[in-house]
Amino acid sequence: MADDTRYCELGDPSELDGYATLAVDTETDSTNAHTARLVGVSFCGERGRAFWLPADRFDAVAIGRALRGKRLVFHHAKYDVTVLERHGLPLAGEDVFDTMLAAHLLDENRPKGLKRLARDLLGEDPVEYADLSDQLSLFEATPELAEYACADADYTFRLYEMFRPELDATPTLARLYDEYELPTMWVVQRMERAGIRVDTDHLSVVGDRYRARLAELAESIHGHAGGPFQITSPVALSGFLYGRLGLPAGRETRSGRPSVNHAALDAIRHAHPVVPLLIEHRELTTLLTAYVGKLPGLVNVETGRIHCNMNQVGTITGRMSSNDPNLQSIPRDADIRSAFVAGDGHVLIDADFSQIELRCAAHYSRDPRMLDAFRADLDLHRQTIADIIGKPIDEVTDDERNLAKAVNFGLIYGMGAPRLASSTGLSLHQAQSFMSAYFRTYSNIKGFREEVLEYAATHGQVINMYGRRRRFPGGPNRAAFNSLIQSTAADICRDKMIALDRGLPAEVRMLLQVHDEILFEAPAERATEAAALIREIMESPIYDAKGREFRAPIRVDVGVGPNWGSAK
């Protein structure tokens, strides 16, 4: 700590009056913003000078008056805003800056934790929570805690002084932060506060069904193996698949052993009839342990709802992630979705962007055939297979459409013929023929993909239409095209979430955002009207950072039902 550092207890809120900008940090007894009790708050409006206010002296009204009209800086603002709101101090509408969001936009590859940033960027040696002498197990308002909290506010203020000018030096990044990233934080904060109901009785029924199916799968798998083995053991499973059955091992673990992760199994799905059984066994085991067993314990006793944590900086591409529970891991067709239900007198509305990543590929590549299909509102997967095999689109079967879907998503991301063959059941010759026909049909896709990879190799980064960057400090990276497409889809979703938040009536609430889906809750008598308005907002035109319109029309599939599963 510097010699001129002055940390002290806040005597009166008027001591904050002279500051136009204040870093604010809460100390609580939990990392769950929806249940945490406030232990104290620290404030910093200049380098090296910070104030500590213990919870027993926290007057929400007085502090609210002192903070009004100031720029309030937080590191992970969503957490602190929620905690303060629950303790009587709402900050919606205030001028807020989030150093964690700024850190992510400025360098998506670096760690985002406050202590790590203080160490790496400020040259400090911060005290970690685990280093406190008693680890504050009871979170008493000790002098040690006061100093710890004041240091956090000090670091946050100094990071703000660094990050705001850095953002402003790149106008597209400043626009992305001010018009998309920060507004999204407020949207997500309200979504988390709303929460979603869970039918625990339905979970129990689903759990029984999953356990019965797991027993059937285990019996079938052991039949293929000629005897029992530990299906959930990676070592045993690897020995069975790659040793006893001699299946091709296309991926390796860090230690050099053949991998049995989901991607590895999916790549050999058609190599042997036991592989789909193993994939289903793994998916059901995950659903049983991660959701059926855990969801009841996540229900907030005060609200009767689950308030999951949605993370804006959880991925390097800008995609949202979530935990407690991790909603991204729930398969779209899983029974578990039906356990998420609407409140009394309400329904759930599910709005799902249709083929948004393929539309992003069409936008960037300007592929005429793909854009024409989207503008004619055709099913691109059916159109693709119809073009490739030369048959009318209305004669395409569901199996042929599923094959086209694998081809469409696989080839725009650079899947080669061997991987395409193993994942679809085609022969290598058939896969090569499909690839050739695909790139003849969509002639711009391959060339544009190569342009993106070349640009990334030359410049070390890709930049999407909103100005979001993805850097590759390790050199050329085959993920550059994937990153461009996925980050664009993520930012389109942010764009629409902000528009929905502003355009929907208060009684229609956003609850969840999962990949390309947004889930809403609305009064049952307003469901038809709400669904139509949601579609209208989400399908409205979008524009890039230079005001140019997105070339492919946006389409959204909207469903209504009493639970998430039936709303699909």
Secondary structure, 3 states (H helix, E strand, C coil): CCCCCEEEECCCHHHHCCCCEEEEEEEECCCCCCCCCEEEEEEEEECCEEEEEEHHHCCHHHHHHHHCCCEEEECCHHHHHHHHHHCCCCCCCCEEEEHHHHHHHHCCCCCCCHHHHHHHHCCCCCCCHHHCCCCCCCCCCCHHHHHHHHHHHHHHHHHHHHHHHHHHCCHHHHHHHHHHHHHHHHHHHHHHHHCEEECHHHHHHHHHHHHHHHHHHHHHHHHHHCCCCCCCCHHHHHHHHHHHCCCCCCCECCCCCECCCHHHHHHCCCCCCHHHHHHHHHHHHHHHHHHHCCHHHHECCCCCEECCEEECCCCCCCCCEEECCCHHHCCCCCHHHHHEECCCCEEEEEEEECCHHHHHHHHHHCCHHHHHHHHCCCCHHHHHHHHHHCCCHHHCCHHHHHHHHHHHHHHHCCCCHHHHHHHHCCCHHHHHHHHHHHHHHCHHHHHHHHHHHHHHHHHCEEECCCCCEEECCCCCCCCHHHHHHHHHHHHHHHHHHHHHHHHCCCCCEEEEEECCEEEEEEEHHHHHHHHHHHHHHHCCCCECCCCCECCCCCCEEEEEECECCCCC
